[in-house]
């Protein structure tokens, strides 16, 4: 079922997936596709648009879904407080888990149908780990995939950040790997196969000047970065 979901969200049947075109003729201007890392090589070249990396759980036992919820917790923040009396305080704060143990216990995931529904919902309704833009989605995401495969191949190794170069793809992979290491462990079954990417390429049906399209996509990325606040950002 999940393999079907990976392949069902493409431009050809997007309107059927949504049931309606939410904006009259709006789907004429956007191509939406979902890819596993192993399928990123299928992306067409020279597509301009936005992409979002996501994660979903492959299995649904209690430790795994608890770890999954931790991915979306507020980050730990470093704070410093100063008073007029020159007393200074510093430290870190982190929000409490909004999901208590009782909720986990009451969530019945023993039946196969419930498991598949939960997994599918986690695949379809998920906050982005990362939002980016590219003027060549194929080039950018193939770079991401290569860097991720190298970095996450040593996810549980004592050697961290094995990639030596300092380009954007490497920095992205290091951030993803670091986040996974900090929020899960080898027994919770999270790996590179839990990651997938959705692309939202601009369909330039009216041959708008490319420079204008690139400027629009750049500002669009900034808007959604600040609005949706993805978990991982290079900024």
C-alpha positions as CSV (number, residue, x, y, z in Angstrom):
1,X,0.0,0.0,0.0
2,X,2.8,2.4,0.9
3,X,4.6,1.7,-2.4
4,X,1.4,2.6,-4.2
5,X,1.2,5.9,-2.2
6,X,4.8,6.7,-3.3
7,X,3.7,6.5,-6.9
8,X,0.2,7.8,-6.8
9,X,0.9,11.5,-6.2
10,X,2.1,12.6,-9.7
11,X,0.8,15.3,-12.0
12,X,-1.1,12.9,-14.1
13,X,-3.6,11.9,-11.4
14,X,-3.1,14.7,-8.9
15,X,-6.5,16.1,-9.6
16,X,-8.0,12.7,-8.9
17,X,-6.0,12.4,-5.7
18,X,-7.3,15.8,-4.5
19,X,-10.8,15.0,-5.9
20,X,-11.0,18.7,-7.1
21,X,-8.8,21.3,-8.6
22,X,-8.8,23.6,-5.5
23,X,-8.0,26.7,-7.6
24,X,-9.6,26.8,-11.1
25,X,-6.9,25.7,-13.5
26,X,-4.3,26.0,-10.7
27,X,-3.0,22.5,-11.3
28,X,-2.0,23.5,-14.8
29,X,0.8,25.5,-13.3
30,X,2.3,23.0,-10.9
31,X,3.7,19.5,-11.2
32,X,3.8,17.5,-8.0
33,X,5.7,14.3,-7.6
34,X,6.9,12.1,-4.7
35,X,10.2,10.1,-4.8
36,X,12.0,7.6,-2.6
37,X,15.8,8.2,-2.6
38,X,16.3,5.3,-4.9
39,X,14.0,6.9,-7.5
40,X,15.4,10.4,-7.5
41,X,17.3,9.6,-10.7
42,X,14.0,9.6,-12.5
43,X,13.4,13.4,-12.0
44,X,13.5,15.3,-15.3
45,X,16.3,17.8,-15.9
46,X,16.0,21.6,-15.8
47,X,12.8,21.7,-13.7
48,X,12.5,24.8,-11.5
49,X,10.6,24.7,-8.2
50,X,10.3,23.9,-4.5
51,X,11.0,20.6,-2.8
52,X,10.3,19.2,0.6
53,X,12.0,16.4,2.5
54,X,9.8,14.3,4.7
55,X,9.9,11.2,7.0
56,X,7.4,8.6,7.9
57,X,7.6,5.4,10.0
58,X,7.8,2.0,8.3
59,X,6.6,0.1,11.3
60,X,4.2,1.2,14.1
61,X,5.2,-0.3,17.4
62,X,5.1,2.0,20.4
63,X,8.8,2.8,20.6
64,X,8.9,3.7,17.0
65,X,5.9,6.0,16.9
66,X,7.2,7.7,20.1
67,X,10.5,8.4,18.5
68,X,8.7,9.6,15.4
69,X,6.7,12.2,17.4
70,X,10.0,13.4,18.9
71,X,11.2,14.5,15.4
72,X,8.5,17.1,15.4
73,X,9.1,18.4,19.0
74,X,10.2,22.0,19.5
75,X,14.0,22.2,19.5
76,X,16.1,22.9,22.5
77,X,16.8,26.6,22.8
78,X,19.8,28.3,24.3
79,X,18.6,31.3,26.4
80,X,20.3,34.2,28.3
81,X,18.5,36.5,30.7
82,X,19.9,39.7,32.0
83,X,18.5,41.9,34.9
84,X,19.0,45.5,35.8
85,X,20.9,44.3,38.8
86,X,23.5,42.8,36.6
87,X,22.6,39.2,37.4
88,X,22.9,37.1,34.3
89,X,21.4,33.7,33.7
90,X,21.9,31.3,30.8
91,X,21.0,27.8,30.0
92,X,18.8,25.8,27.6
93,X,15.0,25.1,27.6
94,X,13.0,22.5,25.8
95,X,9.2,22.0,25.6
96,X,7.6,19.0,27.2
97,X,6.3,16.2,25.1
98,X,2.7,17.1,24.2
99,X,1.9,13.3,23.8
100,X,1.8,11.6,27.2
101,X,2.3,7.9,27.8
102,X,-1.4,7.2,28.2
103,X,-2.1,8.3,24.7
104,X,0.6,5.9,23.4
105,X,-0.9,3.1,25.4
106,X,-4.4,3.8,24.1
107,X,-3.4,3.9,20.5
108,X,-4.3,0.5,19.2
109,X,-1.8,-0.5,16.5
110,X,-2.1,-4.3,16.9
111,X,-4.5,-4.8,14.0
112,X,-3.0,-4.7,10.4
113,X,-5.6,-2.3,9.1
114,X,-4.9,0.2,11.9
115,X,-1.2,-0.1,11.2
116,X,-1.6,0.6,7.5
117,X,-3.9,3.5,8.1
118,X,-1.5,5.0,10.6
119,X,1.5,4.6,8.3
120,X,-0.4,6.0,5.3
121,X,-1.6,9.0,7.3
122,X,1.9,9.7,8.5
123,X,3.0,9.6,4.8
124,X,0.3,11.9,3.6
125,X,0.0,14.3,6.5
126,X,3.6,15.2,7.6
127,X,5.5,18.3,8.5
128,X,8.5,19.0,6.3
129,X,11.9,18.2,7.6
130,X,13.4,20.6,5.1
131,X,12.2,23.0,2.4
132,X,14.4,24.1,-0.5
133,X,14.3,25.5,-3.9
134,X,16.2,24.6,-7.1
135,X,16.5,25.9,-10.6
136,X,17.3,22.3,-11.6
137,X,15.5,19.9,-9.2
138,X,17.2,16.8,-10.7
139,X,20.7,18.1,-10.2
140,X,20.0,19.4,-6.6
141,X,18.1,16.3,-5.4
142,X,20.6,13.8,-7.0
143,X,23.3,15.7,-5.0
144,X,21.2,15.4,-1.9
145,X,20.6,11.7,-2.4
146,X,24.3,11.0,-3.0
147,X,25.3,12.9,0.1
148,X,22.6,11.3,2.2
149,X,23.6,7.8,1.1
150,X,27.2,8.5,2.1
151,X,26.4,10.2,5.4
152,X,23.6,7.9,6.6
153,X,25.5,4.8,5.7
154,X,27.4,5.5,8.9
155,X,24.3,6.6,10.9
156,X,25.3,4.4,13.9
157,X,29.1,4.7,13.4
158,X,31.3,6.4,16.0
159,X,32.6,8.4,13.1
160,X,30.3,11.4,12.6
161,X,30.0,13.6,9.5
162,X,32.2,11.5,7.3
163,X,31.8,13.8,4.3
164,X,34.7,16.2,4.0
165,X,33.6,18.7,1.4
166,X,31.5,21.7,2.4
167,X,29.0,22.2,-0.3
168,X,25.2,22.6,0.2
169,X,24.4,19.0,-0.4
170,X,27.0,17.9,2.2
171,X,25.8,20.3,4.8
172,X,22.2,19.2,4.2
173,X,23.1,15.5,4.6
174,X,25.1,16.3,7.8
175,X,22.1,18.2,9.3
176,X,19.7,15.3,8.5
177,X,22.1,12.7,9.9
178,X,22.8,14.7,13.0
179,X,19.1,15.2,13.7
180,X,18.4,11.4,13.2
181,X,21.3,10.5,15.6
182,X,20.1,12.9,18.2
183,X,16.4,11.8,18.1
184,X,16.5,8.0,17.7
185,X,18.7,5.0,18.2
186,X,19.6,1.8,16.3
187,X,16.6,-0.1,17.8
188,X,14.0,2.3,16.6
189,X,14.2,1.3,12.9
190,X,14.7,4.8,11.3
191,X,17.0,4.9,8.4
192,X,17.5,6.5,5.0
193,X,14.5,4.4,3.7
194,X,12.2,6.4,5.9
195,X,13.0,9.6,3.9
196,X,11.2,10.8,0.8
197,X,11.0,14.0,-1.1
198,X,8.1,15.8,-2.8
199,X,8.8,18.2,-5.7
200,X,6.6,21.1,-6.7
201,X,7.9,22.2,-10.1
202,X,6.6,25.3,-11.9
203,X,4.9,24.6,-15.2
204,X,5.9,27.6,-17.3
205,X,3.0,27.3,-19.7
206,X,3.1,30.9,-20.8
207,X,6.9,31.1,-21.3
208,X,7.5,33.7,-18.6
209,X,11.1,35.0,-18.6
210,X,13.3,32.5,-16.7
211,X,14.9,35.3,-14.6
212,X,11.5,36.3,-13.4
213,X,10.5,32.7,-12.6
214,X,13.8,32.1,-10.6
215,X,13.2,35.3,-8.6
216,X,9.6,34.3,-7.9
217,X,10.6,30.8,-6.8
218,X,13.3,32.2,-4.5
219,X,10.9,34.5,-2.7
220,X,8.3,31.7,-2.6
221,X,10.8,29.5,-0.8
222,X,11.5,32.2,1.7
223,X,7.8,32.7,2.4
224,X,7.2,29.0,3.1
225,X,10.3,28.6,5.1
226,X,9.2,31.4,7.4
227,X,5.5,30.2,7.4
228,X,5.9,26.5,7.9
229,X,9.2,26.5,9.9
230,X,10.7,23.2,8.7
231,X,12.5,21.2,11.4
232,X,15.9,21.4,9.6
233,X,17.2,24.5,7.9
234,X,20.6,25.6,6.6
235,X,19.7,29.2,7.5
